[in-house]
Amino acid sequence: MTKGAANNIRVLDFSWGMAGPLTAMLLASAGAEVIKIESQQRIDMSRTSADPYTGKPTGINKNSIFNDLNRSKLSANINLKHPRGLELIKSLIKISDVVLENYSAGVMERLGLGYKVVSELNPSIIMSSSSTMGGMGPEVGAIGYAPLFAASSGLSDMTGYPDGPPTEIRFSMDIISGYTTFVAVMAALVSRQGTGKGQYIDFSSRESISILLGDALMDYTLNGRVQTRNGNDDATMAPHNCYRCQGEDNWVSIAIDNDSEWHAFCMAIGNPEWTNDNRFALQISRHKHHEELDHLVESWTITFSHYQVMEILQAAGVAAVASLNPQDLFTDPHIQERQSFIVMNNPEAGERFSVASPPWKLSETPCSIYRDAPLFGEHTKYVCCELLDLSIEEVQKLIEEGVLQ
């Protein structure tokens, strides 16, 4: 294993679904030993749901979403509802550094594994509880998943066209929540290096989204204005939109922030006659007439491919990027150069599939994907025998008693 920023850190991962497992997977990529606690009593929904690419049910070890979100982890089957299973978990907590969970608020307490218990077992432990609204306040009992993170944060209401409904936003909300939790856990680990003390992270997925809306929140706080859907329009920039290009369903996004960028844009496209229209001479006037301007810009972009438009404008110092479909992403030269996707093998499914690499590149402590996602309960004996020092006979007895299942 490569030396990572989280080497010598052990994580107990009670999370399920998407957001929590992503946090744990990032910690594993950074070098932590991540043990996913599983049980037949409650199998991770991403193991049992229909495969998103085929729409068909899969075996518990074959789902592509599970295999993407749980790379480099170990899997141990321990029944949390059995008293002996709870004892095993408490023994693991004593020799671990981080506990992750994203159950509904209060579930861990009812299992007997709330932070009060966990911190008494291990005062230096860092525990992160991720839920929709957090573990305190009047909405503490609210449950939810990705679309509700976006809706309750205000992002959905601000996303869409002025004459259309709010937009339902799904997977990207889980991803933002998972990445933000990862940063919080790493910050807590850094703090522990200096203080020796653990801490509790009460994480609200809604808040991880609402912090991205700082300008809208301040606009309401200071001016009483409620921002809502405006498509691709910007408050000051024009052109600022996604424009159709040559070919079927090909688009490019262009954003021009000031007059000098406008002049560079005009020169890059050959100064057609409409660029000399007085309505477009100054930024404030361009914005006033942005709808007419958008039609004229698209009359140029439609004559080139989305990649050609991007290359022409970027060479002139204008912000422009092609809108990429999945196939474009896999073949994009920049994405390939950064090794943003790597090919993995599923030992049970016998399939090769591409997964996203960790998004950051660190020179001294690089992240890596060094193991496929675990088979269900694949490492139960390792956890029991090597970490908890149980004999094979004891493990077999626990299996027979339903403690390990």
N, C-alpha and C positions, 0 to 999 in steps of 0.2 A: 504494500500500500504506500502511496506517495505521502510524504509528510505534509499534513494539512493544518489549517488554522485551528481545527478542533480535535487534533490528535490527543489521545489519552483521555478523551471525554466519553462517558457512557450515558446513553439516552434511553429511557424507557418510553416507548411510543404507544400511548393508548388511543391515538387519534384514528379517525376513519373518514371516509369520503374523499375530499380533495384538498381542502386548505390545510388541515393539520398534517396529513401525510406528506404534503409538499415541504412543509417546514422541516420535518424529520429527515426527508430525503436530502435537503440542502445541507443539513448538519452531517449526514453520512458522507456526502460528497466532499465536505470540508475535513473529513478524517475521523469523525466520531464513530464509535461503535453504537449503532442504533438497533435496539431490540424491539420489534413490533410485537406487542402483547395481543394475542388472538385467542379465540375460543369458538367452538361450534355453537355455543349459546348465542353468539352475536357476531356473525361473520361480516367483515367489512363489505359495505354495499358495493364498492367498486370491484370486489371479487365476483359478485353474484349478478350484477346488472348486465343488460345486453351490451354487447360490444358496440361502441359508438360508430365503428367503421362499417360493420356488417349488419347491425341491427338485430343480430341473433344472440341467444344465450350462449355463454361459454362455460367451461369448467372453472373452478375457483382459482386455478393457477394460470389461466390463459387470457384473462381479460386485459386488453391493451392499456386501458386507463390505469388499472392496478399496477401492471408491470412498468409503466412509465413513472408513476408516483412513488414507487417503493423500491427503487434501485438501491443497491449497496446496503440493504438492511438485512437483519436476521429476523426470523419469525419463531416465536415460542408460544405454544398453546397452553394457556393456564386459565382455568375456570375461576373468574373473580367472585362468583356467587357461592363457591365452596369455601368453608372456613380454612381448610388447609391451603387452598389456592391463594387466599388472601395472605396467609403467613408467608408463602413463597414470594409474593410480590413485595411484602414489607422487607424481606431479607434482601431482595434485589435493590430496593430503594436505598438501603444502607450502604451499598457499594456503587451507587450511581451518582451522576452529576446533574442530570436534567430529567424532569418528568414533563411530558407533553400530553395534553388531552384537549379535545374539542367536542366533548359531550355538551348537552344542554346544561345550563347553570344549575348546580346543586347535585348532579348525578354522582360525581366523585365523592362528595360528602356522604351521600346515602350508601355508597359502597364501602365507606370507612376509610377513604383515601383522600380526604380533603387536605388542604395545605397545613392545617394545624397538626394533623397526624403525621403527614409527610415530613414536616420540618422538625418535629420531635424525634423522628427516627434518624434524620440526617440534617443537622442545622445548616450545612453548607449547600443543601440542594437548591436548585433553581427549578421552580415549577411554573409552567405556563398553561393557563386555562383560556382557550379561545372559544367565544360564543358570539351570537349575533349582536346582542346589546351589551355584553359584559356582565359581570357578576354582581353588580350593585345598581341601585337606582330603581325608579318606578317601573321600568320595562324589563327587569331582570328575568322574568319568566318567559319572555318572548322567545319562540324558537324560529328557526329560519335557515335558508340556504342561499346560495349566491344571488339569485334575483332579488331577494329581500334585503341583502346587504346594500345593493345598489338603490333599491327603492327607498329604504329608510334613511340612507345617507343624503338623498336629494339628487344623486347623479342621474337616475332614470328620468326624473322630471325635466332635467336640463338636456337630455339627449334625444334627438329626433328633429323633425321638421315642424315649423310653426303651426301648420294646419293638420298635424298628425298627433297621435297619442304618445305618451312617454314610452321609451324603449326598454324592453326587457333585456337586461345584460346578465349573462350567465358566467361561463367559466373564467373569464378574466377577473371577476371579483374574487373568486377563490384564490387565484394566483396572487393577486395583490395582497390579500389577507395572509397567505402563506409566507410570502417573502417578507412582509413587515414583521410578522412574528419571529421569523428567523433572525432579523436584525436586532429585535428586542432581546432575544435569548443570547446572541453573541455579545451584546452590550452588557448583559447581566454577568456573563462569564468573565468579561474584561474587568468589571467592577469587583468580582469575587477575587481576582488575582491580587488586587490591592487591599481588600478588606477581609478576605477569608469568609465573608458572610454570603449566605444564599439570599434569595428573594422570590417574591411571588409576582407573576405578571398576569394581571387581569386584563385580557385582551378583548376588545370589542371590534368585530369585523366591520360593523357599520362605521366606526370611527376611522378605521384604516382607509376607508373610501372617502369619507367626508373631509379628511385633511387635504385631499386633492382639490377641494373646491374653495380654497382660501379666499380667492378674489370674490367669489359670489357671496360667501359668508360675510366678508368685510363690507361689500356693497350694501347688503341688507342692514348690517349693524350701523354703518355710518350714514347711509343715504335712504334707508327704508325701501330700497328697490328689491324686488324678487325676480332674479334672473330665471328665464325659462328657455324652452327649446328655440333654437334659431338655425337649425341645420348646420352648414359649414361656415356660416357668416362669423366674422370677428367684429369686435366693437370698434376697431380703428383700421385694421388692415384691409386692403383691397388691391389687387385680386387676392382672394383667400377662399379656395374651394377645391373640389376634386373634379377634374375635367376629363371628358371622354377622349380617348385616343384611338388610333387606327387599330382595327381588329375587333374581335367579339369580346365585349365586356372588359375592355382594357382602360385603365384610368391612371391619372397622375394628380398628385396634390401639389399645389403651388401656393406659397405664402409670401407676399411682398409687404415689407414693414415700413418703408420710407421712400422718399422721392429718388434717392440715389439708386436704390434697388430697382425701382421702376424704370429708370433710365437704362440700367444694365439689362433689364428684361427686354426693353424695346430694341436695343442694339442687337441682342442675341437672336431675336426673331426677325431681324432685317428691317426694322422701322416701317412696318406697313402704314398706310395712310391714316388708319383709325387711331394709331398711337399718338398722332399730333392733335387730336380733338381736345379743345380747351377743357372739356369736362373732366379729362383725365390728367390734366397737368399737375395738380396738387393732390396730396393724399386725402385731404378732407373732401375734395370734390370727387375723387375716384370712389371713395366710400359711399358718397351720396348716390352715385350712379352705378353701384357695383353690379346690379342685375344686368344692365346693358353691357357692362364691361365683361362680365362672365361669358356672355354669348360670343363676344368678339374674341376673347382668349381661346375659347373652345373651337372657334373657326380655324385657329392655328394648330392647336394640339391634335385635332382630329386628323391632321395630315401626316402625323408621325406616330411611331409606336410609343408606348409609355416609357420604355427604356431610352429611346432617342430623346424625348422631351426632357427627361431627367438629366441626361448627360449634357445636352445643350445648355440648359439653364444652370446646372451646378458649375459648369465650366465658366459661366459668367458671374458666379457668386450669388445666384438667386436660389432661395430655398425651394427645392422641388424633389419629390421622391415618387417613384412608381408605386402604385397600389398592387401588391403581390398576392396572387393566389397560392395555395399550398405547393403546387408544382414549381412556381416561380421561386418560392422561398428555398426549396431544396436545391435548385440549380443556380441561385444567385451567387456571383463570384465573391462578394464580400462575406456572405453567410458561410460559404465553403471555406474561405481563407481563415475565418475565425473558428472553424470546426464547431459550428453551432449545433450540428446534429451528428450523432454517432450511431453506428449500427450495433444492436444487441441481439443476443440469442435467447430464446425461451427454451430451457431444457426439456420441459414437458410438451409444449406445443410444437417444438422443433421448427420454429419460425424465426426469421430474421426481421427485425423491425427497427425503424429509426426513432431515436428519442432526442430530446433537447439536452444539450450539455449545460453545465452551470454557466450563467451568463457573464461572469466576471473572470478575468485572467489575473492571477497573482503570481509574481515572480518567485517569491521565497516559499510560499505555502500554497501551491496550486491545488485547485479542486479537481477531483477525478471521479469517474464512475468505474468502480473496480469489481462490481459484482452484479449479477442479474437480480431482479426482484425475487424474494424467497418463495419457495413452495410453502403451502400451508403447514405450519408447525415444523418446518424443516430443521430448525436449530433448537428444538425443545431439549433434547438430550445434552447438547453442549451447554445450554444455560443451566440446567439442573446439575449436571455432573461436574463441569469445570468451574462454573461461577459459584454455585451453591454447595458444591462438594457432596452431592448425594451419590449413592451407589446405584449401579444399574438395577439391582433388586428393588431398591426404594423407588426408583423411577417407574419400574414396571408395576409396582403396587399402586402408585399414584394414578397410573393410567387406568388400572382396573377399577379404582374407586371413583373415577370421573373427575379427578382433580386436573389431570393433564388430558385435554381433549380438544 
